[in-house]
Amino acid sequence: MAHHHQHGHNHNHNHGHEDTDIDWAAMAPHLEAQAELLAPVYERAMAWLAKEVTEPGLIVDAGSGPGVVSCLFAEAFPGARVMAVDGTEPLLERARDRAARQGVGDRFGTLAGELPGVLDELDYPADLLWASRSLHHLGDQRAGLAAFAARLAPGGTLALLEGGLPSRFLPRDIGIGRPGLQARLDVVEEEWFARMRADLPGAVAVTEDWPALLAAAGLKHTRTRSFLLDLPAPASDRARAYIATTLSRVREAAADALDADDRATLDRLLDPADPASVHLRPDVFVLSAYTVHTAVRPV
């Protein structure tokens, strides 16, 4: 549910806890729309990576989902082979179709299976392994990082997108309901995220100091940089559709955690016929920060 957490696509969470189960295949259109909206962020992150990752032979997108970012990597690094890795085959099918449409299919492959074990099936080590909010869907994140690091070539880079800041779509006071709605939704989403983490098989609590965890996995030269997505009002139709889908998911998953006033406010925000809705109101925007941590396997 959490729009600022839920971007990894490698696990099917069927652990008997319905409110934290995720049907990734059903989410495919939303995942694609989200990644396409975030393309400027990914492109800036890739330009930053390219300053140190020169001429990679193999790029692995661990938890690739429908392949939007995988295809961006293929375009940003025209000499590389890109491998999209995910636990949901229907998403990989979409990734292959996208690669073919974009003319990068000859350098594009997919690998279906659960992270991190499926990475053992790679034909050769990765020069760049990208994991965008997929690690937090592994019960033992420390062990997951060690497995990611083990699949790097000597001198290869692990790039981890985790953290950042919650997205903002609306002003603090939107003229309906109590001011501060999104701050309250953040609390609900953080609680959902904590339950999701706790429900994972072999869940281990860990202090999410990503540079320290990368170093503990035997990697060197840690770097961190955040990238801003700033789509000011008035929002485009594509941004409004993404916002509406995101808030709808929150409304469905968090109804019991919200008071009647906030539920009523969300209902108005999601009603396309209501002038106060995100479909029509003039003050809708998208503002988010995404943080990438990198480290290198010693030669």
N, C-alpha and C positions, 0 to 999 in steps of 0.2 A: 504493500500500500504506500509506503513512504516514498514520496516523489523525489526526495533528495538522498535516498539510500538505495532504492531498488533499481539497480541497473545491471546487475550481473545476471547471467542467463544460463548457468551451468547445472542447476539442481532442480529436481522436482521434489517439492517439500510435502511428501505424503507421510506424515508422521503422526497422524491422528489428532492434529490440532487445526481444525478447519479454518480458523481466522488467520493463520499464518501460512496456509498452503497457497502455492502460486502455480497457476496454470499458464506456463510460459507460452505455449503454442497459441492459446486464446489471446494472449497479450500482444501477439506479433504486430498488428497494425499500430498499437500504441507505442511499442518499442521502436518501430521504424520512424514514426512521426517525431518521437522524442529525439532520436539520434540525428535525424535530418535537421531539426531545429537547432541542435547543439553543434552542428557541423563547424561553425566558425571557431568554437572552443577547441574541438579536436584538431582542426587545421593549424591553429596557433600552437597547440601542444606538440604536434608533429614537427613543426618548424623548429621549435625549441629542441626537441629530441635530435633532429637532424644535424645540429651543430656538433654533437658528440658521437652520434651513431651514424657513421659515414659508410655508405655502400653496404648495407646489411644484405646477406644472402637469403636468410630466412627470418620472416617476421611471424610470430605466433600471436593471435588474438585469443586469449584464454577467457572463455565466457563470451563468445562473440555475438550471441543472439542472431538476429536476421542479417548481420553482415554489413551494416551501413558503415561502421568504423573500419572494418576489415578492408572494404573497397577504397575508403579514403587512404588507408595505408598503401594500398597498391598504386594509387595515383601519386602519392607523395614520394614514394620510393620506387621509381620505375624499374630499377634493376633487381628488385627483391621478389622472392616468391612469398606469398602470404598464405598462412594456414589458419582458417577459422575453426576454433574448437568449441564445442558446445554439447550439452547433454540432451538437447531437444532437436531431434532430426527434422521436424517440420520447419524450424527456424533455419537450419543449415540449408535446407532446400531453397528457401527464400534467398539465402546468402549466395548460393551458386547462381540462381537466376539473376540476381543483381549484378554479380561479377560479369556474367555473360553480356547483359545489357550494356554495361559500362566498358566493355572491350578489354577487360583484364582477366578473363577466364583462363587464358593460357598460363597465367602465373598464380592461379588461385586454387586452393584445395580446401577440403573440409575434413574434419575428424570428429566423429560422434562418440561421446562417452563422458563419464563423470570425472570432473577435476578432483584432485590433481592426477590420479592414476593414469588417465587416458594419455597424458603427455608422454608416458613411456613408449607409446606407439609411434612417436615422431621418428622419421627416418634419420634425422641428424639434428644436432643441437641448434637452438635458436640464437641468432645474433641480437634480436630484440624480442622480448616477451612482454606483451601489453595485457594488463589485467584491469579492466575498468569496472570497479564495484562488483567483481565476481568473487574476490577472496572472502568477503564477509558472508558469503553463502556456504562457506566451508566451516564445519564445526570447530576444527583446530586450525586457526589462522596461522599460528607459528609453524606448524608442520606443513601447511599449504605453501607458505613462503619458502621453506626449505626445499620442497619439491619443485617449485617454480625455479629456484636458483640452480637446482641440479640439472635442469634441462637447458641451461644457457651454455653457449660455447665460451671458452676462455676469452675474456674481454667483452663478452656479451652483456647487454643491459636489460635489467628488469624495470619496467615502468608500471607503477601502481597508481591507479586513480581511486583514491579513497579520501573521505573527509570533504572539506569545503564548507559551504554555508547553505542553509535551507533556501529554497527558491521563494521569491516574493512576486506576487501577481497583482496585488491591490494595495491601495493606501491603508494606513492604520484605521482611519475612520471612513467607511464607505457609504455612510448615510443611511444604512439599514442595520438593525441589530446593534449589539454592543461593539464598540471599537476594539481592535486588537484580535480579530478573528484568526488571522493566520498564525499569530503567536500561540494561540490556544491549540490550533491544529498541529503545530510543531510538537507540542507536549504529547498529544495523542499519538502522533507518528513515532516519536522516540520510544514510547511505551510499546507500541506494536513491534518496532524493530528489536527491542530487547527480548520480547517474547519469541520473535522469529529466530533470533540467535540461540536462545535457550532451548528451542525445540529441535535444533539440528542434531543429527547423530554425532556423538562424541564431542558435544559442545564444551569448549574450554574458554573460560574468561581470560582475557589478556588486556593489558594496558595498551591502547592503540597508539603507541608512539612509533609511527611507521618507520622513520629513519633508524631508530634503535632496533626494531624488529628486522629490518633489512640487514643491518650490520650483524645481528645475531645469526642470520642465515648464511654468514660468511661472505657477504658482499661488501664492496668498498665504494668510496667516492659518492656518498649519498648526496642528492640534491633535491630540493623541493621548490615548486613554483605553482602559484594559483592563477587560474584563467577566468576572466569575467565574461558572462553572457549578459549583455545589456541591450534589451529590446524595448525601447521606451514606448510609452503611449503616444498615439493610438496604436494598438496592437494589430498585426496583420490577421487575416482570417485563419491562417495556419497556426499562429500563436494562440488565438482564441480557442480554436478547436483542441489544441493540446492542453490548454488550461482547463477547459471544460471537462475533458476526459480525466485529467488528474484529479480535479475536485470531485468528480463523480465517484471515482474509486475510493477517495477518502470518505465520502458520504456513505457509501455502501459498507465499507469495512469498519467505520468508526461510529456508527449511529448510536450505539449503546454508551459510548464514552463522551458524547456531546450532550449538552443540555438542550431543552426544547427550543430555546431562543436561537442557539447556533444552528441547530438542524433546520429551523425555519429560514434562517438567513441563507444557508447553503442551498436550500430548495429554491429560493428566489434567484440566487446567483446562477443556478443551473437551468432556469426556465427560459427558453429562447424567446418567449412572448413577453417577458418582463423587462421593462426598460432598464431595471437595475441589474440585469444579468450580465455575466461575462461575455455573452454573445453580442451585447449591444452597448454597454456602458463605455464612455470615452476614456476612462482612466486606467484601463487594464494594461499591464506591462509584464515583462519577464526580466527578472534580475536574479542571477545566481552566481556563485563562485565554485569552481571545481579545482581540486588540488591534486597534483601529480607528484609522486615521489619516485626517484630513480636511484639505482645503484648498479654497480658493475661487478661481474665475476672476475676475480683476479686471474691474470694470465699465468 
